[in-house]
Amino acid sequence: MTQDSSSSSLAHQASPTDSVGLYEGLLNTRAIRRYTNDPIPDQALRDILFAATRAPSGSNRQPFRFVVLTNSERAKRAKKLIGDTAIEFWAKKKANDQYDKGSGADPDSPKSRMARTMQHYVDNFYRVPALILPCMVRYREPSPMEGASMYPAVQNLLLGARALGYGGVITGFHGSVEAEIKELLSIPDDVFISCTVTLGKPEGQHGSVRRRPMEELVFGDSWGEAPGWAIDPPGTRFTSAGPPKSVPVV
Ligand SMILES: Cc1cc2nc3c(=O)[nH]c(=O)nc-3n(C[C@H](O)[C@H](O)[C@H](O)COP(=O)(O)O)c2cc1C
């Protein structure tokens, strides 16, 4: 374990209290892809990662590990490596999903705004304030259930960030450079990089998330039939967004 004097003083620093409120945070933690240039102080990183590491896992085995990359030379190389593939990935997806067609031709449409946000995100990936690689130490053969011991910790990370005024987004951008990233950061072969998360101070606001109506997502004792209480509260905003159905998913 390496500790400098500023980090050892964190041992005496209690966890923060926050003003967001748990339920409110659940409803309005958006995917944040635009960040200010502010670095994330060590104390905030400690508090966010502390929340992440408090997540549940099967038998409390805690297979999650977090590689936190800020501004070291290796961090910069990792951000650039993943950022370059993100630029390629987005260029293909933008063309494939026809982001500039249909409502995308209108610069004020949600589709156009999303495309601009994504372009800004990938173009600036190399300088995100923090790039976090949530990793899973595999202790048995891969199974569809294994993520259940990993992704709650990732959500804790995002909600911990939200509580402290930060924001982030999960991505799969590391996929095509996983081998290079593992070599760069000495990540063992049997460790699975479960996703990437970028974090920073949001440029702009979180806001309430939009999802499908509850009745499409919550069923009673017959598949597809919502119970009577599955009614969205007043003011709920909806979307069925996702990739266009007519083109192959990338
Ligand atoms: C498993 C998973 C993979 C994702 N992959 C990406 C990605 O590769 N790039 C990206 O920009 N966002 C990615 N996201 C973020 C989603 O697009 C985002 O959470 C979703 O659109 C909801 O956004 P909202 O909460 O702001 O409404 C991913 C999210 C999840 C949970």
The ligand as an SDF file (V2000), in Angstrom:
LIG
                    3D

 31 33  0  0  0  0  0  0  0  0999 V2000
  -24.1770   -2.0930  -19.8990 C   0  0  0  0  0  0  0  0  0  0  0  0
  -24.1040   -0.6530  -20.3410 C   0  0  0  0  0  0  0  0  0  0  0  0
  -23.2920   -0.3270  -21.4090 C   0  0  0  0  0  0  0  0  0  0  0  0
  -23.2080    0.9990  -21.8480 C   0  0  0  0  0  0  0  0  0  0  0  0
  -22.3450    1.3090  -22.8580 N   0  0  0  0  0  0  0  0  0  0  0  0
  -22.1980    2.5970  -23.2190 C   0  0  0  0  0  0  0  0  0  0  0  0
  -21.2150    2.9660  -24.1880 C   0  0  0  0  0  0  0  0  0  0  0  0
  -20.4680    2.1130  -24.6980 O   0  0  0  0  0  0  0  0  0  0  0  0
  -21.0850    4.2830  -24.4910 N   0  0  0  0  0  0  0  0  0  0  0  0
  -21.8620    5.2410  -23.8970 C   0  0  0  0  0  0  0  0  0  0  0  0
  -21.6780    6.4240  -24.2040 O   0  0  0  0  0  0  0  0  0  0  0  0
  -22.8120    4.9280  -22.9800 N   0  0  0  0  0  0  0  0  0  0  0  0
  -22.9900    3.6250  -22.6250 C   0  0  0  0  0  0  0  0  0  0  0  0
  -23.9010    3.2930  -21.6580 N   0  0  0  0  0  0  0  0  0  0  0  0
  -24.7480    4.3460  -21.0490 C   0  0  0  0  0  0  0  0  0  0  0  0
  -26.2020    4.2240  -21.5270 C   0  0  0  0  0  0  0  0  0  0  0  0
  -26.2880    4.6570  -22.8580 O   0  0  0  0  0  0  0  0  0  0  0  0
  -27.0810    5.0640  -20.5860 C   0  0  0  0  0  0  0  0  0  0  0  0
  -26.9560    4.5640  -19.2960 O   0  0  0  0  0  0  0  0  0  0  0  0
  -28.5440    5.0140  -21.0200 C   0  0  0  0  0  0  0  0  0  0  0  0
  -28.7040    5.5610  -22.3020 O   0  0  0  0  0  0  0  0  0  0  0  0
  -29.4330    5.7610  -20.0470 C   0  0  0  0  0  0  0  0  0  0  0  0
  -29.0260    7.0890  -19.9630 O   0  0  0  0  0  0  0  0  0  0  0  0
  -29.7770    8.0980  -18.9720 P   0  0  0  0  0  0  0  0  0  0  0  0
  -29.7090    7.4550  -17.6100 O   0  0  0  0  0  0  0  0  0  0  0  0
  -29.0410    9.3870  -19.0580 O   0  0  0  0  0  0  0  0  0  0  0  0
  -31.1880    8.1740  -19.4330 O   0  0  0  0  0  0  0  0  0  0  0  0
  -23.9880    1.9910  -21.2070 C   0  0  0  0  0  0  0  0  0  0  0  0
  -24.7960    1.6590  -20.1130 C   0  0  0  0  0  0  0  0  0  0  0  0
  -24.8390    0.3550  -19.6730 C   0  0  0  0  0  0  0  0  0  0  0  0
  -25.6880    0.0260  -18.4540 C   0  0  0  0  0  0  0  0  0  0  0  0
  1  2  1  0
  2  3  1  0
  2 30  2  0
  3  4  2  0
  4  5  1  0
  4 28  1  0
  5  6  2  0
  6  7  1  0
  6 13  1  0
  7  8  2  0
  7  9  1  0
  9 10  1  0
 10 11  2  0
 10 12  1  0
 12 13  2  0
 13 14  1  0
 14 15  1  0
 14 28  1  0
 15 16  1  0
 16 17  1  0
 16 18  1  0
 18 19  1  0
 18 20  1  0
 20 21  1  0
 20 22  1  0
 22 23  1  0
 23 24  1  0
 24 25  2  0
 24 26  1  0
 24 27  1  0
 28 29  2  0
 29 30  1  0
 30 31  1  0
M  END
$$$$
